[in-house]
Amino acid sequence: MNPSQDELLENLPESDIQPRSKFSIVWLVPLVAVLIGAWVGYKAWSKTGPTITITFKTAAGLEAGKTKIKYKNVEIGLVRSITVNHDTNNVEVTAEMTKDSKPYLTDQTRFWVVRVRVNVSGVSGLETLLSGAYIGIDPSTEGRKTRQFTGLDIPPVVTRNIPGKHFILHTRNLGSIERDVPVYYRKFNVGQVEDVKLDDDGKSVTMRIFIRAPYDQWVNKTTKFWNASGIDFSMSAGGIKMDSESLVSILIGGIAFETRQLDRNVKAAENNSEFKLYANHADSLKKDFKIGYQYVLEFSESVRGLTVGAPVEFRGIQLGEVTDIKLIYDTQLKKISVPVTVTIDYGRIAFKGNVDSAEQLYKSRQERTNYFVARGLRAQLQTGNLLTGQLFVAIDFFPDAPPYSMDWHNNPPEFPTMPGTLGVMKKDISSIRKKADAMLTQVNALSRRLNHTLEPELSDTLIQTKHTLAAIEETLKADSPLRQNLQNTLQELSRAARSMKNLTDYLERHPESLLKGKQGD
């Protein structure tokens, strides 16, 4: 009997059913894709630097997605977008920087557009003719962290990676100095002018210069800067002198400096130290006479040619300078005067003996001045240059000068003067002219008297002379007896002369006739 279906089913072996796994290998594909994307994103994020905004006045030469930001010709950023700020009318450039540049994004960092530029120092940015303009950077880790920057209109003269020092110079007149002109030391080009600006008071000019290392070590407290532009032309007793730093300084200008003390013991000037800029080399060598004792001088002649800064000399040695010239009207005396204020530096005079105190020095100064004034010490205007007519004040002794007493209650006291050479010449010329005028008047009067007295006598003499000449003419007429007698006499003399000549000729041929007589033919 065949087994039934149920029996068959009961006799079948039981299967070992395992539960199905929830993980599928298919899921590895998106997981790996996610991991790869995350890794790529992380790598991209790790390399992405900060985004900054730079404000420029114009976007000339800039292009979004192409213009690069370079430092030492290494790309450290890329311009992503360029927009116009209609409120400020400026251009805002958004750039993406590299991550390594993050420490240098401070408010001391400077940006500018590098393109071809022509200035006094030469031509720069020629490489941009092929590669196009790019944004340059002068990074700095100092200052406050920021992402907003204002770009420079023109590149800086020097960047922070150049060793050296900055110095500040002050002057009253700019002359031909401008940005980028060179700075010279012993004819070497050692730096440049970074910036020039007019002070807020409008009375002076301040300029910032940079001197490269190692030349900056020669700048100390004894250093003098001067304007070396053009040609320094001067005339002195030694002749004519012309000097210039270089051909470049003649064309575009320049600044030169000189240091008197170069000892190692003299400390070098600190960065951003301030100095005075003199007009020329000769001006830098002059002693400053603005510190000293002041006196007022009253001259009787014109002070044309005398300027502030003119020297005050004693027998060729400068003791001071003119510090002020005024025009004053005295309402009480109804008098106009031109007081000249001078400053005398007694440090130029070597003293013998000791002075115990400043009070004694002041008293002795008054005593010395009174002593010398009593013996004729006076101030006088003299010509320093015949070509330019410049005057200076000369102090010397004039024994014949009238007495003078110093009034030390006035501040400053008035010092006595004597007429200068030009003043004396003018007086002499005026006196000579007056004498000449008087002499001419006398000559005219004498001429009038002679004309009045001699005119009748001269008239009679002329009439008599005329009659005499008429008688002589009448006597010498062609038909006058006198003239005929003269002609006969002359003819007789002529015949006698011919006879004498014939006789002398015969005697020369026949000298024996003097003894024997004349022989017949």
Secondary structure, DSSP 8 states (H G I E B T S, - for coil): ----HHHHHHHS---------S--GGGHHHHHHHHHHHHHHHHHHHHEEEEEEEEES--TT--TTT-EEEETTEEEEEEEEEEEETTTTEEEEEEEEEGGGGGG-BTT-EEEEE--EEETTEEE-TTHHHH--EEEEE--SSS-B-SEEE-BSS--SS-TTS-EEEEEEEES--TT--TT-EEEETTEEEEEEEEEEE-TTSS-EEEEEEEETTGGGG-BTTEEEEE--S-EEEEETTEEEEE-S-HHHHHH--EEEEES---TTS-B--TTEEEEEESSHHHHHS---SSSEEEEEE-SS--TT--TT-EEEETTEEEEEEEEE--EEETTTTEEE-EEEEEE-GGGS---S----HHHHHHHHHHHHHHHHHTTEEEEEEES-TTT--EEEEEEE-TTS------TTSSS-EE-EE--HHHHHHHHHHHHHHHHHHHHHHHHHHHHHHHHHHHHHHHHHHHHHHHHHHHHHHHTSTT-HHHHHHHHHHHHHHHHHHHHHHHHHHHHH-TTHHHH-----
